[in-house]
Amino acid sequence: MTRKKKFRSRNDSTESVSRYRSERFVFIMCIFIATSFWLLIKLSQVYNVNYELNVSYKNPPAGLRLTEVTDTTLSLNVTARGFSILKMNLFEDMDKLDINLDNYSIEEDGGDKYSIYTSELTMNLGQLTGIDENKIKFSKAVLSFKMEKTGVKEVPLIPDFQMNFASQYDLYSQVNISPEKIKIYGPQSALDTIHSVSTEKLILNNVSGDIVERVSVKNPNPSIYSIGDDDVTIYFQVAKFTDSHITVKVNVSNLKYKVQTFPSQVEVYYTVAQMDFNNVRSHQFIVQPVIGDLDIVHAEELPLKLIQQPDFVRNVRIVPAEVEFLIIK
């Protein structure tokens, strides 16, 4: 008897692969759901966790400088559900504790000794994590450190900036900074060497209008000095400028001889803000010969100098810079 050979159709093969993928997806989803339920159960349970923290301090009050830290380590015990523990570990570095002294009430214990109560730390940590304050316990009720009182000096504040302007734009007036002076605190011997303080470097590009910027003050040595203001305001007045020129008569009133110059008038070239363009007048410029040691009797030309100009023009030059002359007897 002849046996017939069976063949699987392409449709049967595709259907088998599809069934396999569907079964694998269902299996993976079952594992995911089971794992999720397991995590929810675990995270909803209450845990008791201990941490060892390295303590550091920053931002002592103005007029005081941190000199010695007595309590550098602190133990923390937290009793809370797993969700809260996970949140705390995700968003906080639980190996160290940076204490910003600006945010705490500092107790003066006499002399150079100061302290803060960890009850404030407990309250802040509770607000941050949502854990009941009664479930947060620090190993110490008080953290101690030493600070010394410092001298104070008021010094000028120098803006440090770099401005790259759009075409034809430039600063219109002097840069203003508020406040113009700042208080710096530190040992008196060190304060004697400080004559000014600068801002952090400010870089502005393609500037084409007025700018107001809040900039941090640069502490020349944070380990020695503290500064009264962390940041200041800088004002930049910017304008569009154009080049122009005006005809000005040569003024020879400074000569002891009666002189006629050739030419009698010169061109004064300058740059001016467009807002001031119509305010320029020839009488605002005074051009005179420069005598000095010049022997005017034997000289052939008189060099010229601009001795007066409006405050709002810049890049001024005289053409020609020298003129011929004739002494009139």
Rosetta blueprint (number, residue, H / E / L):
1 M L
2 T L
3 R L
4 K L
5 K L
6 K L
7 F L
8 R L
9 S L
10 R H
11 N H
12 D H
13 S H
14 T H
15 E H
16 S H
17 V H
18 S H
19 R H
20 Y H
21 R H
22 S H
23 E H
24 R H
25 F H
26 V H
27 F H
28 I H
29 M H
30 C H
31 I H
32 F H
33 I H
34 A H
35 T H
36 S H
37 F H
38 W H
39 L H
40 L H
41 I H
42 K H
43 L H
44 S L
45 Q L
46 V E
47 Y E
48 N E
49 V E
50 N E
51 Y E
52 E E
53 L E
54 N E
55 V E
56 S E
57 Y E
58 K E
59 N L
60 P L
61 P L
62 A L
63 G L
64 L E
65 R E
66 L E
67 T E
68 E E
69 V E
70 T L
71 D L
72 T L
73 T E
74 L E
75 S E
76 L E
77 N E
78 V E
79 T E
80 A E
81 R E
82 G H
83 F H
84 S H
85 I H
86 L H
87 K H
88 M H
89 N H
90 L H
91 F H
92 E L
93 D L
94 M L
95 D L
96 K E
97 L E
98 D E
99 I E
100 N E
101 L H
102 D H
103 N H
104 Y L
105 S L
106 I L
107 E E
108 E E
109 D E
110 G E
111 G L
112 D L
113 K E
114 Y E
115 S E
116 I E
117 Y E
118 T H
119 S H
120 E H
121 L H
122 T H
123 M H
124 N H
125 L H
126 G H
127 Q H
128 L H
129 T H
130 G L
131 I L
132 D L
133 E H
134 N H
135 K H
136 I E
137 K E
138 F E
139 S L
140 K L
141 A L
142 V E
143 L E
144 S E
145 F E
146 K E
147 M E
148 E E
149 K E
150 T L
151 G E
152 V E
153 K E
154 E E
155 V E
156 P E
157 L E
158 I E
159 P L
160 D L
161 F E
162 Q E
163 M E
164 N E
165 F E
166 A L
167 S L
168 Q L
169 Y E
170 D E
171 L E
172 Y L
173 S L
174 Q L
175 V L
176 N E
177 I E
178 S E
179 P L
180 E L
181 K E
182 I E
183 K E
184 I E
185 Y E
186 G E
187 P L
188 Q H
189 S H
190 A H
191 L H
192 D L
193 T L
194 I L
195 H L
196 S L
197 V E
198 S E
199 T E
200 E L
201 K L
202 L E
203 I E
204 L E
205 N E
206 N E
207 V E
208 S L
209 G L
210 D L
211 I E
212 V E
213 E E
214 R E
215 V E
216 S E
217 V E
218 K L
219 N L
220 P L
221 N L
222 P L
223 S L
224 I L
225 Y L
226 S E
227 I E
228 G L
229 D L
230 D L
231 D E
232 V E
233 T E
234 I E
235 Y E
236 F E
237 Q L
238 V E
239 A E
240 K E
241 F E
242 T E
243 D E
244 S E
245 H E
246 I E
247 T E
248 V E
249 K E
250 V E
251 N L
252 V L
253 S L
254 N L
255 L L
256 K L
257 Y L
258 K L
259 V E
260 Q E
261 T E
262 F E
263 P L
264 S L
265 Q E
266 V E
267 E E
268 V E
269 Y E
270 Y E
271 T E
272 V E
273 A E
274 Q H
275 M H
276 D H
277 F H
278 N H
279 N H
280 V L
281 R L
282 S H
283 H H
284 Q H
285 F L
286 I E
287 V E
288 Q E
289 P E
290 V L
291 I L
292 G L
293 D L
294 L L
295 D L
296 I L
297 V L
298 H L
299 A L
300 E L
301 E E
302 L E
303 P E
304 L E
305 K E
306 L E
307 I E
308 Q E
309 Q L
310 P L
311 D L
312 F L
313 V E
314 R E
315 N E
316 V E
317 R E
318 I E
319 V E
320 P L
321 A L
322 E E
323 V E
324 E E
325 F E
326 L E
327 I E
328 I L
329 K L
